[in-house]
């Protein structure tokens, strides 16, 4: 069994990503309506960071590479 990004299996990652996509779509609608709150936007930013972290872990697992925190500009 292969695990990716924060110990998730590929199927778990797919389900999690679909759920987060739904949450982001709801935020997009709220932004368009002008009803998004600061707290909602901060939570979304945190979710985006989590998505990036898990996807980096997933990519590293596919490539057989090790995940390194930060980016090349750090």
PDB file of N, H, CA, C and O in Angstrom:
ATOM      1  N   UNK A   1       0.849  -1.169   0.000  1.00  0.00           N
ATOM      2  CA  UNK A   1       0.000   0.000   0.000  1.00  0.00           C
ATOM      3  C   UNK A   1       0.903   1.243   0.000  1.00  0.00           C
ATOM      4  O   UNK A   1       1.757   1.396   0.873  1.00  0.00           O
ATOM      5  N   UNK A   2       0.708   2.113  -0.973  1.00  0.00           N
ATOM      6  H   UNK A   2       0.014   1.989  -1.682  1.00  0.00           H
ATOM      7  CA  UNK A   2       1.500   3.347  -1.050  1.00  0.00           C
ATOM      8  C   UNK A   2       0.775   4.471  -0.337  1.00  0.00           C
ATOM      9  O   UNK A   2      -0.440   4.628  -0.462  1.00  0.00           O
ATOM     10  N   UNK A   3       1.543   5.254   0.416  1.00  0.00           N
ATOM     11  H   UNK A   3       2.530   5.127   0.517  1.00  0.00           H
ATOM     12  CA  UNK A   3       0.990   6.401   1.129  1.00  0.00           C
ATOM     13  C   UNK A   3       1.638   7.664   0.595  1.00  0.00           C
ATOM     14  O   UNK A   3       2.823   7.677   0.262  1.00  0.00           O
ATOM     15  N   UNK A   4       0.851   8.722   0.516  1.00  0.00           N
ATOM     16  H   UNK A   4      -0.112   8.711   0.786  1.00  0.00           H
ATOM     17  CA  UNK A   4       1.327   9.993  -0.016  1.00  0.00           C
ATOM     18  C   UNK A   4       0.861  11.125   0.878  1.00  0.00           C
ATOM     19  O   UNK A   4      -0.176  11.019   1.533  1.00  0.00           O
ATOM     20  N   UNK A   5       1.619  12.201   0.906  1.00  0.00           N
ATOM     21  H   UNK A   5       2.461  12.287   0.373  1.00  0.00           H
ATOM     22  CA  UNK A   5       1.187  13.434   1.557  1.00  0.00           C
ATOM     23  C   UNK A   5       0.486  13.251   2.885  1.00  0.00           C
ATOM     24  O   UNK A   5      -0.696  12.909   2.912  1.00  0.00           O
ATOM     25  N   UNK A   6       1.178  13.467   3.975  1.00  0.00           N
ATOM     26  H   UNK A   6       2.138  13.744   3.953  1.00  0.00           H
ATOM     27  CA  UNK A   6       0.639  13.370   5.331  1.00  0.00           C
ATOM     28  C   UNK A   6       0.090  11.974   5.609  1.00  0.00           C
ATOM     29  O   UNK A   6      -0.895  11.823   6.332  1.00  0.00           O
ATOM     30  N   UNK A   7       0.735  10.940   5.028  1.00  0.00           N
ATOM     31  H   UNK A   7       1.535  11.062   4.441  1.00  0.00           H
ATOM     32  CA  UNK A   7       0.366   9.566   5.306  1.00  0.00           C
ATOM     33  C   UNK A   7      -0.902   9.082   4.631  1.00  0.00           C
ATOM     34  O   UNK A   7      -1.420   8.026   4.991  1.00  0.00           O
ATOM     35  N   UNK A   8      -1.414   9.822   3.664  1.00  0.00           N
ATOM     36  H   UNK A   8      -0.993  10.681   3.371  1.00  0.00           H
ATOM     37  CA  UNK A   8      -2.653   9.429   2.985  1.00  0.00           C
ATOM     38  C   UNK A   8      -2.364   8.423   1.877  1.00  0.00           C
ATOM     39  O   UNK A   8      -1.349   8.512   1.186  1.00  0.00           O
ATOM     40  N   UNK A   9      -3.269   7.469   1.722  1.00  0.00           N
ATOM     41  H   UNK A   9      -4.094   7.396   2.284  1.00  0.00           H
ATOM     42  CA  UNK A   9      -3.219   6.593   0.557  1.00  0.00           C
ATOM     43  C   UNK A   9      -3.744   7.379  -0.634  1.00  0.00           C
ATOM     44  O   UNK A   9      -4.423   8.393  -0.469  1.00  0.00           O
ATOM     45  N   UNK A  10      -3.426   6.905  -1.836  1.00  0.00           N
ATOM     46  H   UNK A  10      -2.875   6.081  -1.970  1.00  0.00           H
ATOM     47  CA  UNK A  10      -3.831   7.618  -3.054  1.00  0.00           C
ATOM     48  C   UNK A  10      -5.345   7.842  -3.105  1.00  0.00           C
ATOM     49  O   UNK A  10      -5.788   8.937  -3.452  1.00  0.00           O
ATOM     50  N   UNK A  11      -6.142   6.829  -2.766  1.00  0.00           N
ATOM     51  H   UNK A  11      -5.782   5.940  -2.484  1.00  0.00           H
ATOM     52  CA  UNK A  11      -7.600   6.979  -2.783  1.00  0.00           C
ATOM     53  C   UNK A  11      -8.082   8.003  -1.772  1.00  0.00           C
ATOM     54  O   UNK A  11      -8.985   8.791  -2.053  1.00  0.00           O
ATOM     55  N   UNK A  12      -7.472   7.986  -0.591  1.00  0.00           N
ATOM     56  H   UNK A  12      -6.738   7.346  -0.363  1.00  0.00           H
ATOM     57  CA  UNK A  12      -7.834   8.967   0.435  1.00  0.00           C
ATOM     58  C   UNK A  12      -7.496  10.381  -0.035  1.00  0.00           C
ATOM     59  O   UNK A  12      -8.263  11.320   0.179  1.00  0.00           O
ATOM     60  N   UNK A  13      -6.334  10.518  -0.678  1.00  0.00           N
ATOM     61  H   UNK A  13      -5.711   9.756  -0.852  1.00  0.00           H
ATOM     62  CA  UNK A  13      -5.928  11.818  -1.195  1.00  0.00           C
ATOM     63  C   UNK A  13      -6.925  12.314  -2.243  1.00  0.00           C
ATOM     64  O   UNK A  13      -7.273  13.494  -2.261  1.00  0.00           O
ATOM     65  N   UNK A  14      -7.380  11.420  -3.107  1.00  0.00           N
ATOM     66  H   UNK A  14      -7.097  10.461  -3.093  1.00  0.00           H
ATOM     67  CA  UNK A  14      -8.341  11.807  -4.145  1.00  0.00           C
ATOM     68  C   UNK A  14      -9.657  12.280  -3.533  1.00  0.00           C
ATOM     69  O   UNK A  14     -10.215  13.286  -3.970  1.00  0.00           O
ATOM     70  N   UNK A  15     -10.156  11.565  -2.527  1.00  0.00           N
ATOM     71  H   UNK A  15      -9.702  10.748  -2.172  1.00  0.00           H
ATOM     72  CA  UNK A  15     -11.400  11.956  -1.873  1.00  0.00           C
ATOM     73  C   UNK A  15     -11.219  13.291  -1.159  1.00  0.00           C
ATOM     74  O   UNK A  15     -12.082  14.165  -1.239  1.00  0.00           O
ATOM     75  N   UNK A  16     -10.098  13.444  -0.464  1.00  0.00           N
ATOM     76  H   UNK A  16      -9.397  12.734  -0.400  1.00  0.00           H
ATOM     77  CA  UNK A  16      -9.819  14.693   0.248  1.00  0.00           C
ATOM     78  C   UNK A  16      -9.740  15.857  -0.737  1.00  0.00           C
ATOM     79  O   UNK A  16     -10.301  16.924  -0.485  1.00  0.00           O
ATOM     80  N   UNK A  17      -9.043  15.656  -1.863  1.00  0.00           N
ATOM     81  H   UNK A  17      -8.587  14.790  -2.069  1.00  0.00           H
ATOM     82  CA  UNK A  17      -8.906  16.726  -2.860  1.00  0.00           C
ATOM     83  C   UNK A  17     -10.267  17.122  -3.424  1.00  0.00           C
ATOM     84  O   UNK A  17     -10.529  18.308  -3.627  1.00  0.00           O
ATOM     85  N   UNK A  18     -11.135  16.146  -3.680  1.00  0.00           N
ATOM     86  H   UNK A  18     -10.922  15.183  -3.515  1.00  0.00           H
ATOM     87  CA  UNK A  18     -12.472  16.453  -4.197  1.00  0.00           C
ATOM     88  C   UNK A  18     -13.266  17.265  -3.177  1.00  0.00           C
ATOM     89  O   UNK A  18     -13.975  18.201  -3.547  1.00  0.00           O
ATOM     90  N   UNK A  19     -13.153  16.916  -1.906  1.00  0.00           N
ATOM     91  H   UNK A  19     -12.576  16.156  -1.606  1.00  0.00           H
ATOM     92  CA  UNK A  19     -13.864  17.660  -0.866  1.00  0.00           C
ATOM     93  C   UNK A  19     -13.344  19.096  -0.785  1.00  0.00           C
ATOM     94  O   UNK A  19     -14.128  20.038  -0.673  1.00  0.00           O
ATOM     95  N   UNK A  20     -12.031  19.256  -0.842  1.00  0.00           N
ATOM     96  H   UNK A  20     -11.394  18.491  -0.932  1.00  0.00           H
ATOM     97  CA  UNK A  20     -11.465  20.603  -0.771  1.00  0.00           C
ATOM     98  C   UNK A  20     -11.845  21.422  -1.998  1.00  0.00           C
ATOM     99  O   UNK A  20     -12.038  22.634  -1.900  1.00  0.00           O
ATOM    100  N   UNK A  21     -11.953  20.768  -3.150  1.00  0.00           N
ATOM    101  H   UNK A  21     -11.797  19.783  -3.229  1.00  0.00           H
ATOM    102  CA  UNK A  21     -12.397  21.474  -4.351  1.00  0.00           C
ATOM    103  C   UNK A  21     -13.810  22.013  -4.130  1.00  0.00           C
ATOM    104  O   UNK A  21     -14.104  23.149  -4.503  1.00  0.00           O
ATOM    105  N   UNK A  22     -14.677  21.214  -3.534  1.00  0.00           N
ATOM    106  H   UNK A  22     -14.438  20.292  -3.232  1.00  0.00           H
ATOM    107  CA  UNK A  22     -16.041  21.653  -3.266  1.00  0.00           C
ATOM    108  C   UNK A  22     -16.025  22.870  -2.339  1.00  0.00           C
ATOM    109  O   UNK A  22     -16.752  23.838  -2.564  1.00  0.00           O
ATOM    110  N   UNK A  23     -15.186  22.816  -1.291  1.00  0.00           N
ATOM    111  H   UNK A  23     -14.595  22.030  -1.108  1.00  0.00           H
ATOM    112  CA  UNK A  23     -15.101  23.952  -0.362  1.00  0.00           C
ATOM    113  C   UNK A  23     -14.607  25.208  -1.070  1.00  0.00           C
ATOM    114  O   UNK A  23     -15.099  26.305  -0.802  1.00  0.00           O
ATOM    115  N   UNK A  24     -13.643  25.056  -1.967  1.00  0.00           N
ATOM    116  H   UNK A  24     -13.243  24.166  -2.184  1.00  0.00           H
ATOM    117  CA  UNK A  24     -13.124  26.213  -2.694  1.00  0.00           C
ATOM    118  C   UNK A  24     -14.177  26.779  -3.642  1.00  0.00           C
ATOM    119  O   UNK A  24     -14.261  27.994  -3.820  1.00  0.00           O
ATOM    120  N   UNK A  25     -14.975  25.912  -4.246  1.00  0.00           N
ATOM    121  H   UNK A  25     -14.907  24.925  -4.101  1.00  0.00           H
ATOM    122  CA  UNK A  25     -16.051  26.393  -5.119  1.00  0.00           C
ATOM    123  C   UNK A  25     -17.073  27.190  -4.321  1.00  0.00           C
ATOM    124  O   UNK A  25     -17.560  28.220  -4.787  1.00  0.00           O
ATOM    125  N   UNK A  26     -17.398  26.719  -3.124  1.00  0.00           N
ATOM    126  H   UNK A  26     -17.001  25.882  -2.746  1.00  0.00           H
ATOM    127  CA  UNK A  26     -18.340  27.460  -2.282  1.00  0.00           C
ATOM    128  C   UNK A  26     -17.774  28.830  -1.931  1.00  0.00           C
ATOM    129  O   UNK A  26     -18.504  29.821  -1.931  1.00  0.00           O
ATOM    130  N   UNK A  27     -16.488  28.890  -1.636  1.00  0.00           N
ATOM    131  H   UNK A  27     -15.896  28.085  -1.636  1.00  0.00           H
ATOM    132  CA  UNK A  27     -15.848  30.172  -1.341  1.00  0.00           C
ATOM    133  C   UNK A  27     -15.895  31.079  -2.566  1.00  0.00           C
ATOM    134  O   UNK A  27     -16.162  32.274  -2.440  1.00  0.00           O
ATOM    135  N   UNK A  28     -15.640  30.527  -3.744  1.00  0.00           N
ATOM    136  H   UNK A  28     -15.423  29.556  -3.846  1.00  0.00           H
ATOM    137  CA  UNK A  28     -15.673  31.335  -4.969  1.00  0.00           C
ATOM    138  C   UNK A  28     -17.051  31.970  -5.158  1.00  0.00           C
ATOM    139  O   UNK A  28     -17.154  33.136  -5.539  1.00  0.00           O
ATOM    140  N   UNK A  29     -18.108  31.197  -4.890  1.00  0.00           N
ATOM    141  H   UNK A  29     -18.024  30.250  -4.580  1.00  0.00           H
ATOM    142  CA  UNK A  29     -19.457  31.746  -5.003  1.00  0.00           C
ATOM    143  C   UNK A  29     -19.674  32.862  -3.985  1.00  0.00           C
ATOM    144  O   UNK A  29     -20.256  33.899  -4.304  1.00  0.00           O
ATOM    145  N   UNK A  30     -19.194  32.639  -2.740  1.00  0.00           N
ATOM    146  H   UNK A  30     -18.721  31.797  -2.482  1.00  0.00           H
ATOM    147  CA  UNK A  30     -19.342  33.662  -1.705  1.00  0.00           C
ATOM    148  C   UNK A  30     -18.575  34.927  -2.067  1.00  0.00           C
ATOM    149  O   UNK A  30     -19.065  36.033  -1.840  1.00  0.00           O
ATOM    150  N   UNK A  31     -17.383  34.779  -2.625  1.00  0.00           N
ATOM    151  H   UNK A  31     -16.985  33.880  -2.810  1.00  0.00           H
ATOM    152  CA  UNK A  31     -16.600  35.948  -3.049  1.00  0.00           C
ATOM    153  C   UNK A  31     -17.353  36.703  -4.133  1.00  0.00           C
ATOM    154  O   UNK A  31     -17.460  37.928  -4.077  1.00  0.00           O
ATOM    155  N   UNK A  32     -17.877  35.979  -5.121  1.00  0.00           N
ATOM    156  H   UNK A  32     -17.790  34.984  -5.166  1.00  0.00           H
ATOM    157  CA  UNK A  32     -18.608  36.621  -6.221  1.00  0.00           C
ATOM    158  C   UNK A  32     -19.850  37.361  -5.725  1.00  0.00           C
ATOM    159  O   UNK A  32     -20.201  38.413  -6.259  1.00  0.00           O
ATOM    160  N   UNK A  33     -20.514  36.812  -4.702  1.00  0.00           N
ATOM    161  H   UNK A  33     -20.228  35.957  -4.268  1.00  0.00           H
ATOM    162  CA  UNK A  33     -21.707  37.451  -4.142  1.00  0.00           C
ATOM    163  C   UNK A  33     -21.367  38.576  -3.183  1.00  0.00           C
ATOM    164  O   UNK A  33     -22.239  39.346  -2.781  1.00  0.00           O
ATOM    165  N   UNK A  34     -20.097  38.667  -2.817  1.00  0.00           N
ATOM    166  H   UNK A  34     -19.389  38.041  -3.143  1.00  0.00           H
ATOM    167  CA  UNK A  34     -19.686  39.675  -1.847  1.00  0.00           C
ATOM    168  C   UNK A  34     -20.006  39.282  -0.416  1.00  0.00           C
ATOM    169  O   UNK A  34     -20.055  40.137   0.469  1.00  0.00           O
ATOM    170  N   UNK A  35     -20.224  38.006  -0.184  1.00  0.00           N
ATOM    171  H   UNK A  35     -20.185  37.311  -0.902  1.00  0.00           H
ATOM    172  CA  UNK A  35     -20.586  37.563   1.162  1.00  0.00           C
ATOM    173  C   UNK A  35     -19.475  36.788   1.870  1.00  0.00           C
ATOM    174  O   UNK A  35     -19.690  36.283   2.972  1.00  0.00           O
ATOM    175  N   UNK A  36     -18.295  36.685   1.260  1.00  0.00           N
ATOM    176  H   UNK A  36     -18.122  37.096   0.365  1.00  0.00           H
ATOM    177  CA  UNK A  36     -17.178  35.985   1.896  1.00  0.00           C
ATOM    178  C   UNK A  36     -16.687  36.796   3.090  1.00  0.00           C
ATOM    179  O   UNK A  36     -16.691  38.027   3.059  1.00  0.00           O
ATOM    180  N   UNK A  37     -16.268  36.105   4.133  1.00  0.00           N
ATOM    181  H   UNK A  37     -16.265  35.105   4.159  1.00  0.00           H
ATOM    182  CA  UNK A  37     -15.753  36.779   5.322  1.00  0.00           C
ATOM    183  C   UNK A  37     -14.233  36.658   5.367  1.00  0.00           C
ATOM    184  O   UNK A  37     -13.640  35.836   4.670  1.00  0.00           O
ATOM    185  N   UNK A  38     -13.621  37.486   6.194  1.00  0.00           N
ATOM    186  H   UNK A  38     -14.103  38.155   6.760  1.00  0.00           H
ATOM    187  CA  UNK A  38     -12.177  37.392   6.381  1.00  0.00           C
ATOM    188  C   UNK A  38     -11.778  36.029   6.907  1.00  0.00           C
ATOM    189  O   UNK A  38     -10.791  35.442   6.463  1.00  0.00           O
ATOM    190  N   UNK A  39     -12.560  35.527   7.867  1.00  0.00           N
ATOM    191  H   UNK A  39     -13.361  36.004   8.228  1.00  0.00           H
ATOM    192  CA  UNK A  39     -12.259  34.206   8.441  1.00  0.00           C
ATOM    193  C   UNK A  39     -12.330  33.122   7.374  1.00  0.00           C
ATOM    194  O   UNK A  39     -11.498  32.215   7.345  1.00  0.00           O
ATOM    195  N   UNK A  40     -13.312  33.217   6.508  1.00  0.00           N
ATOM    196  H   UNK A  40     -13.987  33.953   6.531  1.00  0.00           H
ATOM    197  CA  UNK A  40     -13.464  32.253   5.413  1.00  0.00           C
ATOM    198  C   UNK A  40     -12.245  32.290   4.492  1.00  0.00           C
ATOM    199  O   UNK A  40     -11.728  31.246   4.095  1.00  0.00           O
ATOM    200  N   UNK A  41     -11.798  33.478   4.161  1.00  0.00           N
ATOM    201  H   UNK A  41     -12.218  34.326   4.483  1.00  0.00           H
ATOM    202  CA  UNK A  41     -10.646  33.626   3.269  1.00  0.00           C
ATOM    203  C   UNK A  41      -9.360  33.125   3.923  1.00  0.00           C
ATOM    204  O   UNK A  41      -8.528  32.501   3.264  1.00  0.00           O
ATOM    205  N   UNK A  42      -9.197  33.399   5.225  1.00  0.00           N
ATOM    206  H   UNK A  42      -9.873  33.906   5.760  1.00  0.00           H
ATOM    207  CA  UNK A  42      -8.017  32.880   5.938  1.00  0.00           C
ATOM    208  C   UNK A  42      -8.040  31.362   5.981  1.00  0.00           C
ATOM    209  O   UNK A  42      -7.007  30.717   5.807  1.00  0.00           O
ATOM    210  N   UNK A  43      -9.218  30.788   6.213  1.00  0.00           N
ATOM    211  H   UNK A  43     -10.058  31.312   6.355  1.00  0.00           H
ATOM    212  CA  UNK A  43      -9.334  29.333   6.231  1.00  0.00           C
ATOM    213  C   UNK A  43      -8.995  28.764   4.855  1.00  0.00           C
ATOM    214  O   UNK A  43      -8.316  27.742   4.752  1.00  0.00           O
ATOM    215  N   UNK A  44      -9.466  29.424   3.804  1.00  0.00           N
ATOM    216  H   UNK A  44     -10.017  30.254   3.888  1.00  0.00           H
ATOM    217  CA  UNK A  44      -9.178  28.968   2.444  1.00  0.00           C
ATOM    218  C   UNK A  44      -7.672  29.012   2.177  1.00  0.00           C
ATOM    219  O   UNK A  44      -7.125  28.098   1.560  1.00  0.00           O
ATOM    220  N   UNK A  45      -7.009  30.059   2.635  1.00  0.00           N
ATOM    221  H   UNK A  45      -7.453  30.801   3.136  1.00  0.00           H
ATOM    222  CA  UNK A  45      -5.560  30.160   2.449  1.00  0.00           C
ATOM    223  C   UNK A  45      -4.864  28.989   3.133  1.00  0.00           C
ATOM    224  O   UNK A  45      -3.920  28.417   2.588  1.00  0.00           O
ATOM    225  N   UNK A  46      -5.328  28.639   4.315  1.00  0.00           N
ATOM    226  H   UNK A  46      -6.094  29.104   4.758  1.00  0.00           H
ATOM    227  CA  UNK A  46      -4.765  27.504   5.039  1.00  0.00           C
ATOM    228  C   UNK A  46      -5.008  26.200   4.274  1.00  0.00           C
ATOM    229  O   UNK A  46      -4.133  25.338   4.200  1.00  0.00           O
ATOM    230  N   UNK A  47      -6.197  26.073   3.714  1.00  0.00           N
ATOM    231  H   UNK A  47      -6.908  26.773   3.774  1.00  0.00           H
ATOM    232  CA  UNK A  47      -6.531  24.879   2.921  1.00  0.00           C
ATOM    233  C   UNK A  47      -5.614  24.787   1.698  1.00  0.00           C
ATOM    234  O   UNK A  47      -5.111  23.709   1.380  1.00  0.00           O
ATOM    235  N   UNK A  48      -5.394  25.913   1.013  1.00  0.00           N
ATOM    236  H   UNK A  48      -5.803  26.789   1.271  1.00  0.00           H
ATOM    237  CA  UNK A  48      -4.501  25.909  -0.147  1.00  0.00           C
ATOM    238  C   UNK A  48      -3.102  25.453   0.248  1.00  0.00           C
ATOM    239  O   UNK A  48      -2.459  24.701  -0.484  1.00  0.00           O
ATOM    240  N   UNK A  49      -2.628  25.915   1.420  1.00  0.00           N
ATOM    241  H   UNK A  49      -3.150  26.526   2.015  1.00  0.00           H
ATOM    242  CA  UNK A  49      -1.309  25.490   1.889  1.00  0.00           C
ATOM    243  C   UNK A  49      -1.287  23.985   2.139  1.00  0.00           C
ATOM    244  O   UNK A  49      -0.317  23.305   1.805  1.00  0.00           O
ATOM    245  N   UNK A  50      -2.369  23.470   2.732  1.00  0.00           N
ATOM    246  H   UNK A  50      -3.157  24.022   3.004  1.00  0.00           H
ATOM    247  CA  UNK A  50      -2.466  22.027   2.971  1.00  0.00           C
ATOM    248  C   UNK A  50      -2.506  21.232   1.681  1.00  0.00           C
ATOM    249  O   UNK A  50      -1.885  20.175   1.575  1.00  0.00           O
ATOM    250  N   UNK A  51      -3.242  21.746   0.693  1.00  0.00           N
ATOM    251  H   UNK A  51      -3.746  22.605   0.779  1.00  0.00           H
ATOM    252  CA  UNK A  51      -3.305  21.086  -0.605  1.00  0.00           C
ATOM    253  C   UNK A  51      -1.904  21.009  -1.211  1.00  0.00           C
ATOM    254  O   UNK A  51      -1.485  19.958  -1.695  1.00  0.00           O
ATOM    255  N   UNK A  52      -1.188  22.129  -1.178  1.00  0.00           N
ATOM    256  H   UNK A  52      -1.528  22.983  -0.785  1.00  0.00           H
ATOM    257  CA  UNK A  52       0.163  22.163  -1.743  1.00  0.00           C
ATOM    258  C   UNK A  52       1.070  21.159  -1.044  1.00  0.00           C
ATOM    259  O   UNK A  52       1.835  20.454  -1.701  1.00  0.00           O
ATOM    260  N   UNK A  53       0.991  21.089   0.280  1.00  0.00           N
ATOM    261  H   UNK A  53       0.369  21.662   0.814  1.00  0.00           H
ATOM    262  CA  UNK A  53       1.833  20.169   1.048  1.00  0.00           C
ATOM    263  C   UNK A  53       1.539  18.718   0.681  1.00  0.00           C
ATOM    264  O   UNK A  53       2.454  17.931   0.440  1.00  0.00           O
ATOM    265  N   UNK A  54       0.261  18.375   0.641  1.00  0.00           N
ATOM    266  H   UNK A  54      -0.483  19.015   0.837  1.00  0.00           H
ATOM    267  CA  UNK A  54      -0.113  16.994   0.316  1.00  0.00           C
ATOM    268  C   UNK A  54       0.250  16.639  -1.119  1.00  0.00           C
ATOM    269  O   UNK A  54       0.699  15.524  -1.387  1.00  0.00           O
ATOM    270  N   UNK A  55       0.061  17.575  -2.041  1.00  0.00           N
ATOM    271  H   UNK A  55      -0.304  18.480  -1.823  1.00  0.00           H
ATOM    272  CA  UNK A  55       0.405  17.291  -3.432  1.00  0.00           C
ATOM    273  C   UNK A  55       1.912  17.146  -3.622  1.00  0.00           C
ATOM    274  O   UNK A  55       2.358  16.329  -4.427  1.00  0.00           O
ATOM    275  N   UNK A  56       2.701  17.934  -2.886  1.00  0.00           N
ATOM    276  H   UNK A  56       2.338  18.598  -2.232  1.00  0.00           H
ATOM    277  CA  UNK A  56       4.157  17.751  -2.945  1.00  0.00           C
ATOM    278  C   UNK A  56       4.543  16.362  -2.440  1.00  0.00           C
ATOM    279  O   UNK A  56       5.397  15.697  -3.027  1.00  0.00           O
ATOM    280  N   UNK A  57       3.914  15.930  -1.353  1.00  0.00           N
ATOM    281  H   UNK A  57       3.221  16.470  -0.875  1.00  0.00           H
ATOM    282  CA  UNK A  57       4.176  14.592  -0.831  1.00  0.00           C
ATOM    283  C   UNK A  57       3.775  13.511  -1.813  1.00  0.00           C
ATOM    284  O   UNK A  57       4.487  12.522  -1.988  1.00  0.00           O
ATOM    285  N   UNK A  58       2.634  13.702  -2.450  1.00  0.00           N
ATOM    286  H   UNK A  58       2.056  14.505  -2.308  1.00  0.00           H
ATOM    287  CA  UNK A  58       2.166  12.744  -3.449  1.00  0.00           C
ATOM    288  C   UNK A  58       3.137  12.676  -4.630  1.00  0.00           C
ATOM    289  O   UNK A  58       3.506  11.592  -5.081  1.00  0.00           O
ATOM    290  N   UNK A  59       3.543  13.841  -5.119  1.00  0.00           N
ATOM    291  H   UNK A  59       3.244  14.722  -4.753  1.00  0.00           H
ATOM    292  CA  UNK A  59       4.482  13.894  -6.245  1.00  0.00           C
ATOM    293  C   UNK A  59       5.801  13.231  -5.883  1.00  0.00           C
ATOM    294  O   UNK A  59       6.380  12.504  -6.689  1.00  0.00           O
ATOM    295  N   UNK A  60       6.272  13.482  -4.674  1.00  0.00           N
ATOM    296  H   UNK A  60       5.802  14.073  -4.019  1.00  0.00           H
ATOM    297  CA  UNK A  60       7.531  12.876  -4.240  1.00  0.00           C
ATOM    298  C   UNK A  60       7.408  11.363  -4.187  1.00  0.00           C
ATOM    299  O   UNK A  60       8.332  10.645  -4.568  1.00  0.00           O
ATOM    300  N   UNK A  61       6.259  10.877  -3.711  1.00  0.00           N
ATOM    301  H   UNK A  61       5.508  11.460  -3.402  1.00  0.00           H
ATOM    302  CA  UNK A  61       6.046   9.434  -3.671  1.00  0.00           C
ATOM    303  C   UNK A  61       6.026   8.828  -5.063  1.00  0.00           C
ATOM    304  O   UNK A  61       6.546   7.733  -5.274  1.00  0.00           O
ATOM    305  N   UNK A  62       5.434   9.526  -6.005  1.00  0.00           N
ATOM    306  H   UNK A  62       5.011  10.416  -5.834  1.00  0.00           H
ATOM    307  CA  UNK A  62       5.404   9.036  -7.383  1.00  0.00           C
ATOM    308  C   UNK A  62       6.796   9.013  -7.998  1.00  0.00           C
ATOM    309  O   UNK A  62       7.148   8.105  -8.752  1.00  0.00           O
ATOM    310  N   UNK A  63       7.579  10.030  -7.659  1.00  0.00           N
ATOM    311  H   UNK A  63       7.294  10.767  -7.046  1.00  0.00           H
ATOM    312  CA  UNK A  63       8.928  10.154  -8.216  1.00  0.00           C
ATOM    313  C   UNK A  63       9.972   9.388  -7.422  1.00  0.00           C
ATOM    314  O   UNK A  63      11.111   9.246  -7.865  1.00  0.00           O
ATOM    315  N   UNK A  64       9.590   8.896  -6.252  1.00  0.00           N
ATOM    316  H   UNK A  64       8.664   9.011  -5.892  1.00  0.00           H
ATOM    317  CA  UNK A  64      10.551   8.230  -5.390  1.00  0.00           C
ATOM    318  C   UNK A  64      11.511   9.208  -4.746  1.00  0.00           C
ATOM    319  O   UNK A  64      12.599   8.825  -4.314  1.00  0.00           O
ATOM    320  N   UNK A  65      11.111  10.484  -4.679  1.00  0.00           N
ATOM    321  H   UNK A  65      10.228  10.795  -5.029  1.00  0.00           H
ATOM    322  CA  UNK A  65      11.968  11.531  -4.121  1.00  0.00           C
ATOM    323  C   UNK A  65      11.562  11.810  -2.681  1.00  0.00           C
ATOM    324  O   UNK A  65      10.538  11.325  -2.200  1.00  0.00           O
ATOM    325  N   UNK A  66      12.381  12.594  -2.013  1.00  0.00           N
ATOM    326  H   UNK A  66      13.213  12.987  -2.404  1.00  0.00           H
ATOM    327  CA  UNK A  66      12.108  13.020  -0.641  1.00  0.00           C
ATOM    328  C   UNK A  66      11.527  14.418  -0.665  1.00  0.00           C
ATOM    329  O   UNK A  66      11.985  15.268  -1.428  1.00  0.00           O
ATOM    330  N   UNK A  67      10.520  14.666   0.165  1.00  0.00           N
ATOM    331  H   UNK A  67      10.148  13.975   0.785  1.00  0.00           H
ATOM    332  CA  UNK A  67       9.902  15.994   0.245  1.00  0.00           C
ATOM    333  C   UNK A  67      10.775  16.895   1.086  1.00  0.00           C
ATOM    334  O   UNK A  67      11.189  16.518   2.182  1.00  0.00           O
ATOM    335  N   UNK A  68      11.064  18.094   0.578  1.00  0.00           N
ATOM    336  H   UNK A  68      10.728  18.400  -0.312  1.00  0.00           H
ATOM    337  CA  UNK A  68      11.845  19.080   1.304  1.00  0.00           C
ATOM    338  C   UNK A  68      10.940  20.259   1.589  1.00  0.00           C
ATOM    339  O   UNK A  68      10.289  20.774   0.680  1.00  0.00           O
ATOM    340  N   UNK A  69      10.887  20.698   2.849  1.00  0.00           N
ATOM    341  H   UNK A  69      11.416  20.279   3.588  1.00  0.00           H
ATOM    342  CA  UNK A  69      10.043  21.828   3.226  1.00  0.00           C
ATOM    343  C   UNK A  69      10.536  23.107   2.566  1.00  0.00           C
ATOM    344  O   UNK A  69      11.733  23.266   2.329  1.00  0.00           O
ATOM    345  N   UNK A  70       9.621  24.015   2.269  1.00  0.00           N
ATOM    346  H   UNK A  70       8.648  23.887   2.461  1.00  0.00           H
ATOM    347  CA  UNK A  70       9.987  25.293   1.653  1.00  0.00           C
ATOM    348  C   UNK A  70      10.135  25.147   0.160  1.00  0.00           C
ATOM    349  O   UNK A  70       9.816  24.110  -0.422  1.00  0.00           O
ATOM    350  N   UNK A  71      10.635  26.231  -0.459  1.00  0.00           N
ATOM    351  H   UNK A  71      10.894  27.074   0.013  1.00  0.00           H
ATOM    352  CA  UNK A  71      10.837  26.191  -1.901  1.00  0.00           C
ATOM    353  C   UNK A  71      12.232  26.680  -2.226  1.00  0.00           C
ATOM    354  O   UNK A  71      13.018  26.969  -1.324  1.00  0.00           O
ATOM    355  N   UNK A  72      12.540  26.773  -3.485  1.00  0.00           N
ATOM    356  H   UNK A  72      11.901  26.538  -4.218  1.00  0.00           H
ATOM    357  CA  UNK A  72      13.884  27.130  -3.927  1.00  0.00           C
ATOM    358  C   UNK A  72      14.273  28.541  -3.535  1.00  0.00           C
ATOM    359  O   UNK A  72      15.460  28.861  -3.490  1.00  0.00           O
ATOM    360  N   UNK A  73      13.289  29.398  -3.248  1.00  0.00           N
ATOM    361  H   UNK A  73      12.325  29.137  -3.285  1.00  0.00           H
ATOM    362  CA  UNK A  73      13.590  30.787  -2.905  1.00  0.00           C
ATOM    363  C   UNK A  73      13.880  30.983  -1.420  1.00  0.00           C
ATOM    364  O   UNK A  73      14.250  32.082  -1.008  1.00  0.00           O
ATOM    365  N   UNK A  74      13.715  29.924  -0.600  1.00  0.00           N
ATOM    366  H   UNK A  74      13.414  29.032  -0.935  1.00  0.00           H
ATOM    367  CA  UNK A  74      13.943  30.062   0.854  1.00  0.00           C
ATOM    368  C   UNK A  74      15.413  30.244   1.165  1.00  0.00           C
ATOM    369  O   UNK A  74      15.785  30.375   2.330  1.00  0.00           O
TER     370      UNK A  74
END
